[in-house]
Amino acid sequence: MKTYKIAVIAGDGIGPEVVREEIKVLQAVSELDGGFRFDFTEYPWGCEYYLKTGEMMPADGLETLKNYEAILLGAAGYPGVPDHISLRDLLLRIRHDFDEYINLRPVKLLKGANCPLKDASPEDIDMVFIRENSEGEYSGQGAWLYPDTPREVVIQDGVFSRHGCERVIRYAYELARKEGKTLTSISKGNALNYSMVFWDKIFAEVGREYPDVKTYSLLVDAASMFMVKNPKRFQVVVTSNLFGDILTDLGAAIAGGMGLAAGANLNPERKFPSMFEPIHGSAPDIAGRRIANPLAAIWSASQLLDFLGYENWGRKIIAAIEELLVKGESLTPDQGGAATTDECGDALIALLKA
C-alpha cells in the first residue's frame, strides 16, 4: 500500500478547526479506496509560534518540510503579528523557496451555493485561475530609504523573468489544450510599461506553439468588470501574482464566498513538496466557536488528491460538497445553516461513504 507523508501546518485562528476536517476527509477517502494511506505530521508553526519564538517557523523549517510529499496549510495571521510578517515569513517563504510557481485556484459555482449575481447559474461560473506564484509583484524586492525623515522613500519592485513567465504561461496553455478550453491572459500593459508589456510579449510568443488554443487578452480592470457582468467568458485564466491574488478573491465572492475558496501551490516537477490551502484567512473573530466553514479546506484536499493522481476521488469530494450544499442540512452559518464545523465535515464523509 502506498503511503504519502503529509506535513500539516494548521496555523492560526480557524486553521486548526478546518484542517481537522480536511484530515478526516482524507483519512476516510484512503480507507474507502484501500490502495493508499496518509501519514500526517503536524507542526505548530504560525503566529502563536512567532509570539513565543520571534519567528513564524524554525530556521531549519524548510529543511524539515522538504522530506514530505505535500503540505496542508490552515491559515496564517493573528492580531499582534504584522500581516507582512505572518504572510512573508511562512506562506510566501514556502512558496518561493520550494518553487511552487503554479497557484491553481478554481472559481466554480456549485449547485446549492449562494451567488450574489442575479440569474447566474453553475454553467456561467466555471473557471480556473493559473496564478504566477513565486516572483512578480510579491518578490519582496525593493528599498526603504531615509526612514522617518522628510526625505523618506520606498521602492517596491516586481520581478518578471523570462523563465518565470514562460513556465506559468506554458502550464496554462497546456491545461487549456488538454481540457479543450479557452485561455485568457490578464495584465495591465497600458500602465505598467515594463512588467506587463513583457508579460504580454511572452504570452504571444508561447501562444505560437499552441495554435489550437483560442486566446483572449484583457486588462485587469476590464477583467474585473467582466467577471461580474459576464463570468461565462472565462475558462482558463493566467495572470501575475498580484492580479491573481485579487481576482480570485473576487472569484470566491461570486462563487459562494470565501468558505468555498481553495488553492493549490504546485511545484509541477515535484522536486519540492506542493502545498494545499483554503484561501479564506485565519478569521480570528470566529476562532474556537466551531462555526468555521471547512469546505474550502476540504476542496483543497480534493486538489491534493488530483495532484497525487487520484482524480476520481478529487471529483467525488467536489460532488459531495455540491450535494451537501443542495441538501442544505449540515451547512455552517456562512452558508445559511446552523451546523458546527465538525458536523459539516462528518456529513460530507457520510455522503462519500454512501
PyMOL commands that set and color helices and strands:
alter all, ss='L'
color gray80, all
select helices_A, chain A and resi 15-33+47-53+61-65+83-97+162-179+195-207+220-229+231-233+241-254+258-260+284-286+295-308+311-327+333-335+341-353
alter helices_A, ss='H'
color red, helices_A
select strands_A, chain A and resi 2-11+36-42+70-75+102-108+126-132+136-145+153-159+183-187+215-219+236-239+262-266+274-278
alter strands_A, ss='S'
color yellow, strands_A
deselect
rebuild
show_as cartoon
